Amino acid sequence: MTRVATVTRTTRETSISVTLDLDGQGRSDIVTPVPFLSHMVDQIARHGGIDLAVRATGDTEIDGHHTTEDLAIVLGRAVDQALGDRVGIRRYGEATLPMDEALCQAAIDLSGRTYFVDRLALPKAKIGTFDVELTSVFFEGFARGAQCNLHVRKHDGDNLHHIVECTFKAFARALREAVRIEGSALPSTKGTLTG
């Protein structure tokens, strides 16, 4: 069984293409107009064990919001498509990771139900050209696209780069755990994990 998907989305604001292999080696080929966003999406590939190719353009002359949100939605849809009927997946994933003084957590339920809880409490600031508040926009967009529950939380940290990167790495590790095949049954008493 191959768990590969390609999803594209073009609007008046952005053009996004994502190709992924959930059972890859963590290879990445990421091109976006927001360097820090590219760096964070690279973390998803490398720490999630997902082969990931991304091509994204957007109206960054306005700001990075549309590009960040639309990329997350398309990435989530690609994960959803690659999972198929979700039979045999672990379904749940959680990771709490340190990065120097920062300690951040992500928890995922690939339930087919969309819900996002943000406990990062990030200030309005910039890392390079990236608006830090777009971190939550990214994760909310992913939850919508992937039809999953996603919680992100900062336990500790002062350096914004460390906090955001630590959160993306925790998300990647949680996703890696949740998509893992560990059986042949559907992990649900409802009989479905799709919306």
C-alpha positions, 0 to 999 in steps of 0.5 A, a space after each residue: 500500500 502506498 500512502 502518497 498524495 499530490 494536492 494543488 490549490 490555486 486562488 487569486 491569492 496563492 498557488 500551492 502544490 504539495 506532494 508527500 509520501 507518509 512512508 518516506 525518509 524525511 526528504 524535502 524540497 520546499 520552496 515558498 516565498 517566506 524563508 522561515 516558513 520554508 524552514 519550518 515545513 522542512 522540519 515537518 518532513 525531516 522530523 516527521 519522516 515524510 518525503 515532502 515537496 512543496 511549491 508555494 507562491 503568494 501575495 507576500 507583498 501584502 503579508 505572509 498570511 495567505 501563503 501560510 494558511 493556504 500551504 497548511 490547508 493543502 498540506 493537511 488535505 494531502 495527509 488526509 488523501 494519503 491516509 485513505 480510509 485510515 484503516 490500521 493507523 495508530 490514529 493518535 500521536 503526541 510529542 513534547 520536545 525541548 529546544 534549549 530553554 523552550 519546551 513545547 507539545 503537540 497532540 494529534 487525533 486523526 479522527 476525521 473531526 476538525 478541532 484546533 486548540 492553541 496554547 502557545 500564547 505567542 506575541 505579535 512579533 517577527 522572525 525574519 519576515 515571518 509574523 510569529 502569530 502565523 504559527 497558529 494560523 498554520 496549525 489551524 489550517 492544517 487541522 482543517 485540511 487534515 480533518 484532525 484534532 490538533 492541540 499545541 502548547 508551550 510549556 516553557 520558553 523565551 526565544 521565539 525562534 526556539 518556541 516556534 521551531 520546537 512546536 513544529 518539531 513536536 508537531 512533526 513527531 506527533 504526526 509521524 506517530 499518528 500516521 504509523 500503521 500498527 494493525 489492520 483494524 479501523 481504530 474507531 468504534 464509530 466505524 469511520 474516521 472520515 468527515 
